[in-house]
Every structure is written in C-alpha cells, then in structure tokens.
Amino acid sequence: MKKTEEVKGKMGEAQEGAMKKAEEVKGKMGEAQEGAVKKAEEVKGKIDEAQEEALEKKGDIKEDIRTRRTQAENVFNDIIQSFKERQEEFGKAISDYTSSIQKPLTDMMETDDSIIIKTDLPGVKKEDIEIGITEDSVQVTANFQEETSVEDVNFIQKERNYGETRIALTLPARVKVKEATGTFDNSVLTIELPKLEKKVHRVDIE
C-alpha cells in the first residue's frame, strides 16, 4: 500500500511539474506573440510614416513645379503684352527710319561736253541743299523739313521724306570743278558739270 501511495505521489508531482512547465511555455509563447505583434505594429507605423512623408514631399514637388510654371507664364505674358503695347511705336520708328534713308529720284546724263545731274527734291528749300564736287564724284545733301505741326499724331501711312538724306554719285568722266553750276527750280535740282577733257571726233581718211 505504501508503495502504491508513493507511486501515486510521484505521479502527482510529475503531473504538477508538467503542468507548470506547460504554463511557463504557454506564458513565454504569449510573451513572444505579444512582442511579435508590437514589432509588427512598430514596423507598420514606420511604413505609414514613410508613406506620409513621401506623399508630403511629392505634394511639395508638385506645388513647386506649379509655382515655377506660373511664374514663367507670367513673365512670358508680360513680354507679349509689352511687345503689343510698343508695336505701334516700333512700327512708326521703322517707318521714320526707312523714310529718312529713302533716296530721291536722280537722273545722270552725259553729252560730249558735260555731265548733267537732275534730282527731285520736293519740299526742300534751296538753302537746305549742299553740293560737294570733286573731279570724279558728286555728293548732294538735302534736309527735308517735317511740316506736321499737330502734336500727338499717329501716322497711318508715311512715305514722304523727312530729315537729312545724301546722294553720292561717281561720275563717268573727270569734270572741271570750278566751272560747275547748279539751279533749283520747281523742286528739281540740276547740276551741270563741264568735262575736263572734251571728246575728240576722229575723222577716217579715205
């Protein structure tokens, strides 16, 4: 009987020991599971933070691009607007420039004894004309006075000459500078230049 009771007692102790071990293992497994869950939550939290930070940076980049594009468009629009505002003034300046350098109509004729030059100078006064002559060239300078006295006027079309213009001509023969004459009648300037050497007519001998 004693033996039987001893065996029962040891079996009970063994069962209790096994129960404690099982509880200890179960407790450790529970702690491990809790730790794993915490780790998973920490990792998930970091992933969420990284995603939010990436979205914020993406939004900042988009906003920066949008701001730069708006600034560039504003600068371009300002340039176009400024160009439109000055287009009329620019066109008038070009018209004035092309009109001022337009050369008056000029004819040059040659006879046996002289060279004759005729130039149309409408609207020019005689005192506003200068003539320079060398043995082989002529230069005429004329100053066209603008007649418009109205202020703040916009030209729709402007073709008449205004300002100073020069005509430089190379003569086909040498001339006597001191014997040159000039007349100005009905807005036509005529310059007559006697040749330095007259053409000699050669007679064929039969």
Secondary structure, DSSP 8 states (H G I E B T S, - for coil): -HHHHHHHHHHHHHHHHHHHHHHHHHHHHHHHHHHHHHHHHHHHHHHHHHHHHHHHHHHHHHHHHHHHHHHHHHHHHHHHHHHHHHHHHHHHHHHHHHHHH----EEEEE-SSEEEEEEE-TT--GGGEEEEE-SSEEEEEEEE------SS---S---S--EEEEEEEE-SS-B-GGG-EEEEETTEEEEEEEBSS---------
